[in-house]
Amino acid sequence: MSTHTPGPWQISASDAHVHVLGKDGEFVAECHSAYTEHRQRYLDNARLIVAAPRLLAVLRTLLTAIEHDPADFTPVTDDAYQDALAVVYELQP
């Protein structure tokens, strides 16, 4: 099974290129355009990509808690739920 680049990820941007890099500077993704009027779209795409490791961690926590006891909304699931909401709100335009 392959694994993804460990998070957290970060954005590195120039005039025409937006790169997503791993915590050690490892290349993860590139969003680019020769047309700078699309720059915000590429930055928004990069922000969503950067959120992927955090969202994956939150989903794993929630799924584990639900599998353990679906009827018990514990502090663990509450914290994961709050983390998920935070990511979603951060990504909204």
Secondary structure by P-SEA (a helix, b strand, c coil): ccccccccbbbbbcccbbbbbcccccccbbbbbccccaaaaaaaaaaaaaaaaaaaaaaaaaaaaaaaccccccaaaaaaaaaaaaaaaaacc
